[in-house]
C-alpha cells in the first residue's frame, strides 16, 4: 500500500498538472480566437481593397463589367481585373443573381462542388451576418462580404473575400516540439514540488510518530508529546495522544504494582506448600494412589512457584529494580555446561543434542542470567521437537558481536504467530501447545528477550511451520577497555576502595 506522502504527492501533482493543462487549453483557445480575429481583419482588408479598386474604376468612368464570352453573361472589366489580381487569397465578385463576375486564382483552383458551395454561402452574407465559415473538401474558409453597388443597373452587388483557417487551427511543428520537450520537465517538476509539499505537510506527523514510538516502549510512559499551542490539528492530536498516554501510564503502573505485589505475596505461601507436600511424601505410608496425588500436587506447586518467580522477575525488570551484575563471562565453558544439561534432557525426550560450532568469546554480563537464557531456549527447543529430532547449539563470533543459536527440527512456528512469540503470556496455536504434555505459561521467551536486551544484545527467531525454529542471541563482545575497567574495579574493591568504572547492567536501559 502506498504511503500517505505518496498519495498526497500523486494528488498534488495531478492537481498541478490539471491546472497547467487547463491553463494551456485556455491559452490555446485565446490564441486561436486572437488569430481568428486577426485573420478576419486581414480578410476584411482584402475585401476593402477590392471595393476600393472597383470604386477607382468607377471614378475613372470605366465600366465595371463588360459582356462575357457567353451570350448575356458579363464579367469584370479587364483593367479592373488586373487591379483585383493584386488582392491575394480567395476573392469573389458576384452580381445580384449570384453569377460570378470575378474569381481570384485560389477560387479558380476549387472543384465545381467547392465553388458552388462557396457561391451559395456568399449569398447568405448580409449586414446582420457579415462573416461566415464555409467548409470545403480540403479546407475551411472565413468569408467576409462588402456591398459595393446597390444599383441593379451596374449588377455589381457583392464583393466576397475569404481566408483559410488552416494556419489558425494547425499548431506549428516548432510549438509541438516545445510542448513535447517541456512536458517531461513539467511532470518531473510537478512531482518534485508535490513531494516537497507533502513532506513538509507530514513532517509534524512524522515527529509525532517518532515521539509516540519512543514513548510507547513501556518504559517511557512518563514522557509527553510537545504541544506548541498553535491551535491547529497537530496540537489537538498531540493533546489527545497525551491524554491516552496518561491513561496508559496509570493502567500499566497499576498492572505492574499488582503483578509485583501479587507475586511477592504468593511466593511465601507457595514455598510453604511445596515444603509441606515434600514432607508429606517423605512421611507417607499410604497407598500408591496417595503418593501419586502428592506427586501431582508437588508438580503443580512447583509450576506455580516458577510462574510467580517469572512474574516477579519481569515486574522488577520493568521497574528497573532487578540487579544484573556485570563481569567478564567466557561463553565457551558456559555453553559447554549448558550443553551437558541439554544432552541429558534430550536423552529423556528421545532427541539428539549436538554442538557443531563452538568458538571462544567473552562478553560483559551476568553469568547466572546468561545461563538462564540458554537453558530456557534449549528447554523450549526440546519441548517442541518430536522424538527422533535434533537440537543444535552453536557459538560463533561475528564482526558485530558473538551469536549463540539454538536450532531445532521441531514443529516450527507459523508466520502469523512469529511476531508474538516474545509477548508475555502468549502461547502458540493448539497444535504447538499439544506438542508437550504441559505447556508453559508464555513467559520464558519474554524473560529470554529481557536478559538479551539487558546485556545490550538482541534475541531473534526464524521459523517455518513443520520445519523447525532457530533462536539467535546476539551479544556485544567485551572490549579491552571494559576488561581493564573491570580489573581495575576488582583491584580497587580488594583494597577497600570501590570504583565506579564498571557499572551494573541494571544501569543500562532495556527497551
N, C-alpha and C positions, 0 to 999 in steps of 0.2 A: 504494500500500500504506500502511495506517495506521501511524503511529509506535508505538513501544513504549509511550510515555506514553499515547497514545490508547487502545491496547488495555488497558493497566492501568487506565485510568480507567473504561473500559466494564466491566471485570471487577469493580473495586471498587464502582462504582455499582450494578451488578447484584446483587452480594452484599449490599450495604447495603439496597437496595430489597427484595430477597428476605427479608432478616432482618426488616425492618419489616413486610413483608406477612405473614410467619409470626406475628409478634407481634400484628398486628392481628387475624388469624384466631383466634389463641389467646385474645385479649382478647374477641372477639365470642362465641366459644364459652363462655368463662367467664361473660360477661354473660348469655348466653342460659340457661346452666344455673342461674345465680342467679335469673333471672326465672322459670324453670320452678319452682324450689323455692319462690319467693315465691307464685307462682300456686297451687301445690299447698297451701301453708299457708292461703291465702285460701279455697280450696275446702273444705278440711278444717274451717275455722272456720264456713263456711256449713252444712256437714253437722252439725257440733256444735250450731249454733244451732237447726237443725231438730229435732235429738234433744231438746234442752232444752225446746223448745216442746211436743213430744209428751209428755215426762215431766211438764211442768207441767200438761198436760191430765189426765194420769193422777192426779196428786196432788190435783187438784180433783174427782176422782171423776167426770170427764166421759168419756163413751165416745170412744175414739179414732176408731172407724169407725161409720158408720151405714149402713143399707141404701141402695143406689144406685137410679138410675132403672130399671135393668133388673132383672128378677126374678133373685134370687140373687146380684146384684152388691153390692159395698159401696164406700163412699167415705169420705174423711176427714170427721170431724165439722166442720160449718160454722164453729164457733168456732175449732177448730184450724186450719182452712183460712185464716182471716183472719190468724192468727199466722204461718203459713208463707208467706203472701204477702209478709211483710216480709223474707224471705230472698231476695236478688237472684240473678240468673243462672239457671242450669239446676238444678232440684231435682225429684227424682222419689222418690215413696214407693210401694213395691211390696210385695205380700204374698208368701207362700211359693210361690204358684203363678205368680208373675210378673205378676199382674194389677195394673194401675196404680190406686193408691188416691188419689194426688195428683200433679199435674203443674203446674209453675210456668208463668208466661206464656211464657217463652222456649221451654219444651218444647212448649207447645201450638201454637206457631207452626211447628213442624217438620212436614215432609211425613210421610205414612204410612210410607214406606220408612225415612226417617231415624229416626222414632220406634221402629219395630220394631228397627232396628239398635241404638239406644240401650238399649232394654229388654233385648235379648238379651245385650248386653255387660255390662249392670248385673248380670245373674245370674252372670257369671263372676267377679265380685269376691268375695274371701274374705280372711280374716285373713292368709293367705300372699301374697295379691295385693291389697294394699289400694288400689292405684290402677292405672288403665289408660288408654290413649289410644284414642279411637274417632274414625274419620274419617267425617264426614257429607258430603253432597253439596256444601255450601257452607262447611264449617268443620271444624275438628278440635278435639275436646274432651279434657280430662283429667277422668276420673271418680274420685270417692272415695266409698267406702261406709262406712256405720256401721250396725251391728246394734243395733236398739233393743229388740225384744221377741222372745226365742226361744220364747215361749209361743205355740203354734199357735192357741190359742183366741182370741187377740187378732188374729191374722192380720197384724199389722204386723211384717214380718220385716227390712226393709232400707230405709235412707234413703240415697239416692244424690245427691250434689251434683256438678256439673260446671262447668267454666270454659273459655272459648275460648282457644286458644293463638295466636290471630291477633296479639294485641298483643305476644306474645313473639317470634314468628318474623318479624314485619314491622319493618323499620328505619324509624324516623320520617323524615319529609321533611327536618326540620331537620338530622338527622345525615347524610342523603345530601348535603345542600348543603355541610356542613362537609367531608365526605370529598372531594367534587368540588373544593372550593376549595383544600384543603390538598395534594392530590396533585401539582399542578404545582410548588408551593413545595417539597414534599419531593423531587421529582425534580431540580429545579434545585439544591437544597442538596446532594443526593447527588452530582451531577456535579461541583459546585464543590469539595466536600470530597475527592472521589476524585481530581480533577485536582491538587489541592494535595498529597495524599498521594503520588501517583505522581511529581509533580515533585520532591518532597523526597527520595523514594527514588532517583530517577535523577540527582539533582544531582551526586553523586560521579562517575557515569558520564560526564556532560557535561564535567566538569572533566578527566577522563582523556582524553576525545576531543579537547578543545581542546589539551591538552598534547601529545598524540601528533601532531596535525596540525601543531603548531608545530615539533616535533622532526623529523618525517619529511620536511621540505622538502629534505633532502640537505645542509644546511649547519649543522644544529643537532644532529647525532647525538651530540655530546658531552654534551648535556643528558639528565637522567633524570627520571622521574616521582617525585614525593614519596611515600614510604611512611610512613604515620603510626603504624605498629607497633600497630595495634588488633587484628590477628589475624583480621580479617574477610575476606570475599570480595574487597573492593576492594583490600586490601593484597596479597592473592595475585595479583590481576590486575595491579597495578602492578609487583610483583616479576617476574612472568612477562614483561611487556612490556619492563621494563628489561633483562632477560637477552637478549631478542630484539633490542633496540636496540643492545646491546653487540656482538652478533654482526654486526649490520648495519654498525655503525661500523667494525669490523675489516675486513669484506669490502669496504666502499666505500673505505676507506683504502688497502687493498691494490690495488684496481682503479685508483684514481686514481694511485697511485705507479707502477703498471705502465704505465698509459697515458702518463703524463708521461715516464717513463724510456724506454719504447719509442719514443715519438715523437721524443724528443731524440736517441736513438742512431741512428734511421733517417734523420734529417734530413740529416746529412752524407753518408752513402753515396748517398742519392738525388740530392743535389746533384752529387756527383762523377759518378754515372751519367748524369745529364742532360747535363752538360758533355761527357762522353766521346762520347755519341751525337751531340750537335750538332757536335762536332769531326769525327767520322767522316762526318757528312753533308756537311760543307764539303769534306772531303778525298776524298770518294768519287768514283771514276771508273768504277764498275762498271755493271752492268745496271740498268734501271729497277726490276726486282724488288728489288734490294738497297736502293735508295732508299726504296721503299715499305715494306720491312721496317724500315728505320731510322726512318722517319716514325711507324710504328705503335709502335715501341719508345719514341720520344720522347713520343708522346701518353700512353702508359701510365705512363711515368716521371713525366710532369707530373701525371697524375691521382693517382698515389701520393704525390707531393710535396704536392699540395693536401690530400689526406687527412691526411697527417702534420701539416701546418700547422693544419688544423682541429682535430685531436685535441689538439695541443699548446695551442692557444688555449683550448679548453674545459677542459682539465686545469688550466691556470694560473688560469682564471676560477673553477673550483671551489675551488681552494686559496686564492683571494684574492690571487694574486701577479701578476695581469695588470693593468698600469697603464693606466688610461684618463684622458687629460688633460682638464681642464675649462677651457673657454674659450667666449666668445660665438661662436655659429655662426649666421650668417644663412642660413636654409634656402632662400630663393628662388634665389640663384645656385647653391647646391649641387644643388638639384633640376633646374635647367636643365642643369647639367653632366652629371648622370646621364641626363637625357632625351636629350642628344645621343648618348651611347653607346647608349642603348636604341633610338634610331631606326636606328642602323647595324645593331645586332643584329636588329632587326625586319625590315629590308630583306632581310637574308640569309635570314631564315626565312619571308619572304613575308607579313609581318604589318604592320598599321598601328599605330604607336605614337603616341599623342596625349596632350595635357595640357589638359583642358577648364577646370580651375580652378587658379589659382596666386595665392596671396596672400603678402604679406610677413610673416615671423615670424622671431624669433630665440630660440634655445634655448642653454642652457649644456651643452656636451658636447665630444666628440672628433670633429672633422670627418672624420678618416680612417675611424673606426668607423661613423659615420653614413652615409658614402658606401658602405662595405661592406654595410651593412644594406640600403640602397636598391638597390644593384646585385644583391645576392642575390635580393631579391624580384622585380626586373624580369627577371632571368635565369630564375628559376623560372617566372614567368608566360609568358615566350616559349617555354620548353621544352615546356610542356604545353598550348599553344594551336595548333590546326591551321592550316595555310596559309589565308590569306584572313580570318583572325580579327583581333581588335583587342585592344590592351592600353592601358589608360588609367592615367596617373599624375596624381594630384591633390594639391594642398597647400591646406589651408583652416584658418582659425582658429575655435576654439570657446571657449565660456566656460571649459571645464575644461582647455584647452590647444590645441595645434596637432596636426592629424591629417594624415598622409601615407598615402594609399590607393593601392594597386595593384590594378586590376580587369582581369580578362581574360575573354574569351569562350571559354575552352578547355573541356576535358573535365570539369572540376569534380571534386569530391571527395564521396564518398558520406557520408551521415550517420553511418554506422557507423565511418568512418575519421577523421572530423573531430577527435575527442578526442585522437588520437595524432599529428597532423601535426607537432607540435613536439617529439616524442620523438626521442632520438638513435638513429640507425641505423634509424629506422622508414621504410619505403617503402610506398607505396600498392599496391593490387592490380595484377595483371598488365596490365590494360588501361591503367592510368595509367603503369606502368613502361615499356610499349611505346611510349608517346607520343613518346619521344625515342630517338635511336639508342643513346645511352649514358646510362643512368640515373645519378643521383648516389649518394652514399654515405648519404644520410639525415642529414647533419649541418648543411646550410645553414640550414634553418629554426630549428634549435636554437641556432645561433650568432646568428641574427637576433633571436630572443627574448631571448637573453642581452644583446645590445647594447641593445635597447629597455629592458630592466629595469635595466641599468647606468646608464641616463640617467634613471631614475625614471619610466619610461613603461611602456606595455603594447603587446603585439602580439596581435591577434585576427584570426580568419578567419571568413568566412561563405561558404558554397558550396552549389551544387546540382549534382548529377550531370548532366552533359551541358549545363549552362547557364553554367559558368564559376565563378570564385572571386574573392573580394575580400579582400585582406590590408590591415589598417588598423593603422598605428602611431600611438599617442597619446603625445605628449611634452609635458612642462610647459614653458610659456613662461618665458623668462628674466625675472626680476623686476628692477625698478630697483635694488634693494639688491644683487642679485647682480652686475649690471653695474658698479655703483660699486665693489664689493669687488674685482672683477677688475681694474678700472682702477687702484685703489689698490695692489693687489699688483704689477701690472706696473710702476708707477712706483717702488715700493719696490725691486723687483728691479733696475731700471735703475740705481738709486743704490747697489746692492750691499747692501741690507738686505732680504732676503726676508721676505715676510709670510705668515702662516698664514690669511689671511682667505679665500682661495679654495682649498678642499680639492680633491684629485683625486677623480675619480669612483670610483677603486678603493677609496676610503674609505667609499663608500656600499654598504650591504648589498644584495645581489642575491638575491631569493627565487626 
